């Protein structure tokens, strides 16, 4: 019943579908988990989620703040498990054939795999925001000393700094 989009700075938007308010609640709590944040006031959060899906039910768009992310909610008018318009025809079975354009696929739901994917994307966005590289997982201080680039690049021509002399003394 709902198109849900998770937005965060430095991350491409993630789109999912929730069939009811319970799935929406699970998704929002999952966004908090993906960021490693605890929900500070559960009563307030549940009220905010209810307000978002009520706004969507009334034909608008609702939103919920979930840590550094924003979850936007919009209503899907004719809900089916597939996002193919051919499966939504009212006259299928009454002489009309299914008109599928070949893009038929299940609607994307927020599950365990999506939670892990979101966690990784948020971690990568955090690394890149601080000068690191999300693709290879290096923080800003872990870049190559010779060229200050990450492991995504070749380092054939990098000059490594000479090691500091070891001093032994008492």
C-alpha positions in Angstrom: 0.0 0.0 0.0 3.0 2.4 0.4 5.9 3.4 -1.7 8.7 4.2 0.8 12.0 6.0 0.1 14.9 6.1 2.5 17.1 9.2 2.0 20.4 10.0 3.5 23.2 12.5 2.6 25.8 10.9 0.4 23.7 7.8 -0.3 21.5 7.1 -3.3 17.9 6.9 -2.3 16.6 3.4 -1.5 13.0 2.5 -2.5 10.8 -0.2 -1.0 7.2 -1.1 -0.7 5.3 -1.8 2.5 1.9 -3.5 2.4 0.7 -2.0 5.7 1.6 0.2 8.7 3.2 -2.7 10.5 5.7 -3.2 7.7 6.3 0.5 7.7 7.1 0.5 11.4 9.5 -2.4 10.9 11.3 -0.5 8.1 11.7 2.6 10.2 13.1 0.7 13.2 15.4 -1.1 10.7 16.7 2.3 9.5 17.6 3.1 13.1 19.3 -0.3 13.5 21.3 0.2 10.3 22.7 3.4 11.7 23.5 1.8 15.1 21.2 4.2 16.9 18.8 3.5 19.6 15.3 5.0 19.5 15.1 7.6 22.2 11.3 8.0 22.6 9.3 5.0 21.2 5.9 6.6 21.8 6.9 9.7 19.9 8.4 7.6 17.0 5.2 5.5 16.7 3.1 8.6 16.6 5.4 10.1 13.9 5.1 6.8 11.8 1.3 6.9 12.3 1.2 10.5 11.1 3.3 9.6 8.0 1.1 6.7 6.9 -2.1 8.7 7.7 -0.8 11.5 5.4 -0.1 9.0 2.7 -3.6 7.4 3.1 -5.1 10.9 2.6 -3.3 11.2 -0.8 -0.3 13.1 0.4 3.2 12.3 1.3 4.4 11.7 4.9 7.9 11.6 6.3 9.6 10.2 9.4 13.0 11.3 10.7 15.1 8.2 11.5 18.4 9.4 12.8 20.4 10.9 9.9 17.9 9.5 7.4 14.5 10.6 6.2 11.8 8.0 5.3 9.1 9.3 3.0 5.9 7.5 2.5 3.4 7.7 -0.4 0.3 5.6 -1.0 0.1 3.0 -3.8 -3.5 3.1 -5.1 -3.8 -0.3 -6.7 -1.7 -2.7 -4.7 -0.5 -5.9 -6.2 2.5 -8.0 -5.3 4.0 -7.2 -8.7 4.9 -3.9 -10.3 3.6 -4.8 -13.7 0.6 -2.9 -15.1 -0.6 -6.0 -17.0 -1.3 -7.8 -13.8 -3.5 -4.9 -12.5 -6.2 -5.2 -15.2 -9.7 -5.8 -13.9 -10.7 -7.7 -17.0 -8.2 -10.5 -16.9 -10.1 -13.8 -16.9 -13.1 -12.3 -18.6 -11.7 -12.6 -22.1 -8.9 -10.1 -21.9 -5.3 -11.4 -21.8 -2.6 -10.3 -19.5 -0.6 -7.5 -21.1 2.8 -7.8 -19.5 5.6 -5.6 -20.9 8.3 -7.9 -19.6 9.2 -5.8 -16.6 7.1 -7.9 -14.2 8.9 -8.4 -10.9 7.9 -8.6 -7.2 7.7 -5.3 -5.4 10.9 -4.6 -3.4 10.3 -5.3 0.3 12.4 -4.3 3.3 13.9 -7.6 4.6 17.1 -8.8 6.2 19.1 -8.5 3.0 17.8 -4.9 2.5 18.8 -4.1 6.1 22.3 -5.3 5.5 22.5 -3.5 2.2 21.3 -0.3 3.9 23.9 -0.7 6.7 26.7 -1.0 4.2 25.5 1.9 2.1 25.3 4.2 5.2 28.7 3.1 6.3 30.2 3.8 2.9 28.5 7.2 2.8 29.9 8.0 6.2 33.5 7.1 5.1 33.2 9.2 2.0 31.9 12.2 4.0 35.0 12.1 6.1 37.4 11.9 3.2 37.7 8.1 3.1 36.6 5.6 0.4 33.5 3.6 0.9 34.3 1.2 -2.0 37.5 -0.2 -0.4 36.6 0.7 3.2 39.6 2.9 4.0 39.3 5.9 6.3 40.9 9.2 5.4 44.0 8.4 7.5 44.5 5.0 5.9 45.1 6.3 2.3 48.5 5.7 0.6 51.2 7.8 2.1 52.9 8.2 -1.4 49.9 9.5 -3.4 47.1 9.9 -0.8 44.8 7.7 -2.9 42.8 4.6 -1.8 43.1 1.0 -2.9 40.8 1.5 -5.8 43.8 3.0 -7.7 47.0 1.4 -8.8 50.1 2.4 -6.9 52.9 1.3 -9.3 54.5 4.7 -9.4 54.1 5.7 -5.8 57.3 6.5 -3.9 57.1 5.1 -0.4 58.6 7.3 2.3 61.9 6.0 3.8 61.3 4.3 7.1 62.5 6.3 10.1 65.8 5.2 11.6 65.5 3.0 14.6 67.3 4.4 17.6 68.4 2.1 20.3 69.6 3.6 23.4 69.4 3.7 27.2 
